[in-house]
Amino acid sequence: MEPSDFLAHEHPEVFYLEREAFEPIIMLATDSQMSGYEWQIGLDEDQVEFRVSTDLSESIQSARNNSEHTLVLINSMSWSSSHSARSPYI
């Protein structure tokens, strides 16, 4: 293989994504019954639901409003949800 060689599928494939495919996968819900920085992940629906305490919800909102913290927040939530989905203890 040389620089500038063209790489392609042997048989081209076409994918169409409906608008629904871009809907949020991770939902955030504040649960006033939780305290401190408690959180719980629900995997029962088509979406992943993070239920968080009021204190944690405020911290998440603060991170969402800070561009430097947004990527850490997204990565943390994505990792937590994927790890929980694979865990045999849930």
Stockholm file with secondary structure:
# STOCKHOLM 1.0

chainA/1-90         MEPSDFLAHEHPEVFYLEREAFEPIIMLATDSQMSGYEWQIGLDEDQVEFRVSTDLSESIQSARNNSEHTLVLINSMSWSSSHSARSPYI
#=GR chainA/1-90 SS CCTTCCCCCSSCCCCCCCGGGGSCSEEEEECTTCCTTCEEEECSSSSEEEEECHHHHHHHHHHHTCHHHHHHHHHHHHHHHHHHHHCTTC
#=GC SS_cons        CCTTCCCCCSSCCCCCCCGGGGSCSEEEEECTTCCTTCEEEECSSSSEEEEECHHHHHHHHHHHTCHHHHHHHHHHHHHHHHHHHHCTTC
//
